[in-house]
């Protein structure tokens, strides 16, 4: 099943997928509610899911889909190349993640892999995620995984509201994470948090907002 809010994108993806005789597209949807309804009704082997569609956040729908339709593997296909998005999607139950710009080279392989019970992450993005995870684990063990995500976004210049939208949290929850980060690190100013993130390799200078 294909889920993307742009009809022309779905048409292109259908042509790509149906060029493989082993793949049949059984349904399409352009918003999250219709996607959930169709998956629960049709039980496809694989759902190709865009992250940014009308309705509830696509990421938030993944655990619900995996709980109600565990036989349906979810491949996220998105323009978002931030490794933190890929990590969050896999944590929530997706078994594949492919940037749209790499769809022509990697989407068919991703679908075959997850349909066979495996996990697929576009190689270049997978390398970045592994490096980020390793750096975070070794560089700042005093912070939780979520606090590290919040710290990286603070350092990039995002506001609390923007961080909340990015991570699908409430603004109050982000404020609580920020306060704990400042307390744990003993650094109250954003500039100090930026310095810490740069020192520990959590972000690169080119990412600063």
C-alpha positions as a Markdown table, in Angstrom:
| # | Residue | x | y | z |
|---|---|---|---|---|
| 1 | Unk | 0.0 | 0.0 | 0.0 |
| 2 | Unk | 1.2 | 3.5 | -0.8 |
| 3 | Unk | 0.5 | 6.5 | 1.5 |
| 4 | Unk | 1.5 | 9.9 | 0.3 |
| 5 | Unk | -0.5 | 13.1 | 0.1 |
| 6 | Unk | 0.8 | 14.0 | -3.4 |
| 7 | Unk | -1.1 | 12.0 | -6.1 |
| 8 | Unk | 1.7 | 12.5 | -8.6 |
| 9 | Unk | 4.2 | 11.0 | -6.2 |
| 10 | Unk | 1.9 | 8.0 | -5.7 |
| 11 | Unk | 1.6 | 7.6 | -9.4 |
| 12 | Unk | 5.4 | 7.6 | -9.9 |
| 13 | Unk | 5.8 | 5.1 | -7.0 |
| 14 | Unk | 3.2 | 2.8 | -8.4 |
| 15 | Unk | 5.0 | 2.7 | -11.7 |
| 16 | Unk | 8.3 | 2.0 | -10.0 |
| 17 | Unk | 6.9 | -0.8 | -7.8 |
| 18 | Unk | 4.8 | -2.5 | -10.4 |
| 19 | Unk | 7.9 | -2.7 | -12.6 |
| 20 | Unk | 8.7 | -5.7 | -10.3 |
| 21 | Unk | 6.4 | -8.6 | -11.1 |
| 22 | Unk | 6.5 | -9.7 | -7.5 |
| 23 | Unk | 4.9 | -6.5 | -6.2 |
| 24 | Unk | 1.3 | -5.4 | -6.5 |
| 25 | Unk | 0.0 | -2.1 | -5.2 |
| 26 | Unk | -3.4 | -2.9 | -3.5 |
| 27 | Unk | -4.4 | 0.5 | -2.3 |
| 28 | Unk | -3.4 | 4.2 | -2.0 |
| 29 | Unk | -4.2 | 6.9 | 0.5 |
| 30 | Unk | -3.4 | 10.6 | 0.9 |
| 31 | Unk | -3.9 | 11.2 | 4.6 |
| 32 | Unk | -3.2 | 9.3 | 7.8 |
| 33 | Unk | -6.8 | 8.4 | 8.8 |
| 34 | Unk | -7.5 | 6.8 | 5.5 |
| 35 | Unk | -4.2 | 5.0 | 5.6 |
| 36 | Unk | -4.9 | 3.4 | 9.0 |
| 37 | Unk | -8.4 | 2.4 | 7.9 |
| 38 | Unk | -7.2 | 0.8 | 4.6 |
| 39 | Unk | -4.3 | -1.1 | 6.3 |
| 40 | Unk | -6.6 | -2.5 | 9.0 |
| 41 | Unk | -9.1 | -3.6 | 6.3 |
| 42 | Unk | -6.7 | -4.9 | 3.6 |
| 43 | Unk | -3.7 | -6.1 | 5.7 |
| 44 | Unk | -1.1 | -5.5 | 3.1 |
| 45 | Unk | 2.4 | -7.1 | 3.4 |
| 46 | Unk | 4.1 | -3.7 | 3.3 |
| 47 | Unk | 2.9 | -0.1 | 3.8 |
| 48 | Unk | 5.1 | 2.6 | 2.2 |
| 49 | Unk | 4.4 | 5.7 | 4.4 |
| 50 | Unk | 5.2 | 9.3 | 3.9 |
| 51 | Unk | 6.0 | 11.2 | 7.2 |
| 52 | Unk | 4.2 | 14.4 | 6.4 |
| 53 | Unk | 0.5 | 13.9 | 5.5 |
| 54 | Unk | -2.8 | 15.6 | 6.6 |
| 55 | Unk | -4.3 | 14.3 | 9.8 |
| 56 | Unk | -2.5 | 12.9 | 12.8 |
| 57 | Unk | 1.3 | 12.7 | 12.6 |
| 58 | Unk | 2.5 | 9.7 | 10.6 |
| 59 | Unk | 5.1 | 8.7 | 13.1 |
| 60 | Unk | 2.4 | 8.5 | 15.9 |
| 61 | Unk | 0.4 | 6.2 | 13.7 |
| 62 | Unk | 3.1 | 3.6 | 13.3 |
| 63 | Unk | 2.8 | 1.9 | 16.8 |
| 64 | Unk | -1.0 | 1.7 | 16.3 |
| 65 | Unk | -0.6 | 0.1 | 12.9 |
| 66 | Unk | 2.0 | -2.3 | 14.2 |
| 67 | Unk | -0.3 | -3.3 | 17.1 |
| 68 | Unk | -3.4 | -3.8 | 15.0 |
| 69 | Unk | -1.7 | -5.2 | 11.9 |
| 70 | Unk | 1.6 | -6.8 | 13.0 |
| 71 | Unk | 1.8 | -8.6 | 9.7 |
| 72 | Unk | 2.2 | -5.3 | 7.8 |
| 73 | Unk | 5.7 | -4.0 | 7.6 |
| 74 | Unk | 6.1 | -0.2 | 7.5 |
| 75 | Unk | 8.7 | 1.4 | 5.2 |
| 76 | Unk | 8.9 | 5.2 | 5.8 |
| 77 | Unk | 9.6 | 7.1 | 2.5 |
| 78 | Unk | 10.3 | 10.7 | 3.2 |
| 79 | Unk | 12.2 | 13.8 | 2.2 |
| 80 | Unk | 13.5 | 14.0 | 5.7 |
| 81 | Unk | 17.2 | 12.9 | 5.9 |
| 82 | Unk | 17.8 | 13.8 | 9.6 |
| 83 | Unk | 19.1 | 10.6 | 11.2 |
| 84 | Unk | 17.1 | 11.4 | 14.4 |
| 85 | Unk | 13.9 | 10.9 | 12.3 |
| 86 | Unk | 15.1 | 7.6 | 11.1 |
| 87 | Unk | 16.0 | 6.5 | 14.6 |
| 88 | Unk | 12.6 | 7.5 | 16.0 |
| 89 | Unk | 10.7 | 5.8 | 13.1 |
| 90 | Unk | 12.6 | 2.5 | 13.7 |
| 91 | Unk | 12.0 | 2.8 | 17.5 |
| 92 | Unk | 8.3 | 3.3 | 16.9 |
| 93 | Unk | 8.1 | 0.1 | 14.8 |
| 94 | Unk | 9.0 | 0.9 | 11.2 |
| 95 | Unk | 11.2 | -1.7 | 9.6 |
| 96 | Unk | 12.4 | 0.4 | 6.7 |
| 97 | Unk | 13.4 | 4.0 | 6.1 |
| 98 | Unk | 14.3 | 5.4 | 2.7 |
| 99 | Unk | 14.7 | 9.1 | 1.7 |
| 100 | Unk | 12.6 | 10.0 | -1.3 |
| 101 | Unk | 15.7 | 11.1 | -3.3 |
| 102 | Unk | 17.0 | 7.6 | -3.0 |
| 103 | Unk | 13.7 | 5.8 | -3.8 |
| 104 | Unk | 14.7 | 4.9 | -7.4 |
| 105 | Unk | 17.8 | 3.0 | -6.1 |
| 106 | Unk | 16.6 | 1.6 | -2.8 |
| 107 | Unk | 12.8 | 1.4 | -2.4 |
| 108 | Unk | 12.4 | -1.9 | -4.2 |
| 109 | Unk | 15.2 | -3.5 | -2.1 |
| 110 | Unk | 13.7 | -2.0 | 1.1 |
| 111 | Unk | 10.3 | -3.6 | 0.3 |
| 112 | Unk | 11.7 | -7.0 | -0.5 |
| 113 | Unk | 13.8 | -6.9 | 2.7 |
| 114 | Unk | 11.0 | -5.9 | 5.1 |
| 115 | Unk | 8.5 | -8.3 | 3.4 |
| 116 | Unk | 11.0 | -11.1 | 4.2 |
| 117 | Unk | 11.2 | -10.1 | 7.8 |
| 118 | Unk | 14.3 | -7.9 | 7.7 |
| 119 | Unk | 15.0 | -4.3 | 8.4 |
| 120 | Unk | 16.2 | -1.8 | 5.8 |
| 121 | Unk | 17.8 | 1.6 | 6.3 |
| 122 | Unk | 19.2 | 3.5 | 3.3 |
| 123 | Unk | 23.0 | 2.8 | 3.6 |
| 124 | Unk | 24.2 | 6.4 | 3.7 |
| 125 | Unk | 21.6 | 7.4 | 6.2 |
| 126 | Unk | 22.3 | 4.3 | 8.2 |
| 127 | Unk | 25.9 | 5.2 | 8.5 |
| 128 | Unk | 25.1 | 8.7 | 9.8 |
| 129 | Unk | 22.6 | 7.2 | 12.3 |
| 130 | Unk | 25.2 | 4.7 | 13.6 |
| 131 | Unk | 27.8 | 7.4 | 13.9 |
| 132 | Unk | 25.4 | 9.7 | 15.8 |
| 133 | Unk | 24.3 | 6.9 | 18.1 |
| 134 | Unk | 27.8 | 5.9 | 18.9 |
| 135 | Unk | 28.9 | 9.5 | 19.5 |
| 136 | Unk | 25.9 | 10.1 | 21.8 |
| 137 | Unk | 26.5 | 6.9 | 23.7 |
| 138 | Unk | 30.2 | 7.6 | 24.3 |
| 139 | Unk | 30.1 | 11.3 | 24.5 |
| 140 | Unk | 27.3 | 12.1 | 27.0 |
| 141 | Unk | 26.3 | 9.1 | 29.0 |
| 142 | Unk | 24.8 | 11.4 | 31.7 |
| 143 | Unk | 22.0 | 12.3 | 29.3 |
| 144 | Unk | 19.1 | 10.1 | 28.2 |
| 145 | Unk | 18.5 | 9.4 | 24.5 |
| 146 | Unk | 15.6 | 11.8 | 24.5 |
| 147 | Unk | 17.6 | 14.5 | 26.2 |
| 148 | Unk | 20.4 | 14.1 | 23.6 |
| 149 | Unk | 17.8 | 14.6 | 20.9 |
| 150 | Unk | 16.5 | 17.7 | 22.5 |
| 151 | Unk | 20.0 | 19.0 | 23.1 |
| 152 | Unk | 20.9 | 18.5 | 19.4 |
| 153 | Unk | 17.9 | 20.5 | 18.4 |
| 154 | Unk | 18.5 | 23.3 | 20.9 |
| 155 | Unk | 22.0 | 23.6 | 19.6 |
| 156 | Unk | 20.7 | 23.8 | 16.0 |
| 157 | Unk | 18.6 | 26.9 | 17.1 |
| 158 | Unk | 15.1 | 25.4 | 17.3 |
| 159 | Unk | 12.7 | 26.9 | 19.8 |
| 160 | Unk | 10.9 | 24.8 | 22.4 |
| 161 | Unk | 7.8 | 24.8 | 20.2 |
| 162 | Unk | 9.7 | 23.8 | 17.1 |
| 163 | Unk | 11.4 | 21.0 | 19.1 |
| 164 | Unk | 8.0 | 19.8 | 20.4 |
| 165 | Unk | 6.6 | 19.6 | 16.8 |
| 166 | Unk | 9.7 | 17.8 | 15.6 |
| 167 | Unk | 9.6 | 15.2 | 18.3 |
| 168 | Unk | 5.8 | 15.0 | 18.7 |
| 169 | Unk | 6.0 | 16.2 | 22.3 |
| 170 | Unk | 4.2 | 18.9 | 24.3 |
| 171 | Unk | 6.0 | 22.2 | 24.8 |
| 172 | Unk | 5.9 | 21.6 | 28.5 |
| 173 | Unk | 7.6 | 18.2 | 28.1 |
| 174 | Unk | 10.4 | 19.9 | 26.0 |
| 175 | Unk | 10.8 | 22.6 | 28.7 |
| 176 | Unk | 11.2 | 19.8 | 31.3 |
| 177 | Unk | 13.8 | 18.1 | 29.2 |
| 178 | Unk | 15.6 | 21.4 | 28.7 |
| 179 | Unk | 15.7 | 22.1 | 32.4 |
| 180 | Unk | 17.1 | 18.6 | 33.2 |
| 181 | Unk | 19.8 | 19.0 | 30.5 |
| 182 | Unk | 20.8 | 22.4 | 32.0 |
| 183 | Unk | 20.8 | 21.0 | 35.5 |
| 184 | Unk | 22.8 | 17.8 | 34.6 |
| 185 | Unk | 25.4 | 19.7 | 32.5 |
| 186 | Unk | 25.5 | 22.8 | 34.7 |
| 187 | Unk | 25.1 | 25.0 | 31.7 |
| 188 | Unk | 22.2 | 27.4 | 31.5 |
| 189 | Unk | 22.8 | 29.5 | 28.4 |
| 190 | Unk | 22.1 | 28.2 | 24.9 |
| 191 | Unk | 25.7 | 29.2 | 23.8 |
| 192 | Unk | 27.1 | 26.9 | 26.5 |
| 193 | Unk | 24.8 | 24.0 | 25.4 |
| 194 | Unk | 26.0 | 24.6 | 21.8 |
| 195 | Unk | 29.6 | 24.5 | 22.9 |
| 196 | Unk | 29.0 | 21.2 | 24.8 |
| 197 | Unk | 27.3 | 19.6 | 21.7 |
| 198 | Unk | 30.2 | 20.7 | 19.5 |
| 199 | Unk | 32.8 | 19.5 | 21.9 |
| 200 | Unk | 31.2 | 16.0 | 22.2 |
| 201 | Unk | 30.6 | 15.6 | 18.5 |
| 202 | Unk | 26.8 | 15.6 | 18.8 |
| 203 | Unk | 26.4 | 18.2 | 16.0 |
| 204 | Unk | 28.7 | 19.8 | 13.4 |
| 205 | Unk | 29.3 | 23.5 | 13.1 |
| 206 | Unk | 27.5 | 23.5 | 9.7 |
| 207 | Unk | 24.3 | 22.4 | 11.5 |
| 208 | Unk | 24.1 | 25.5 | 13.8 |
| 209 | Unk | 21.0 | 27.7 | 13.4 |
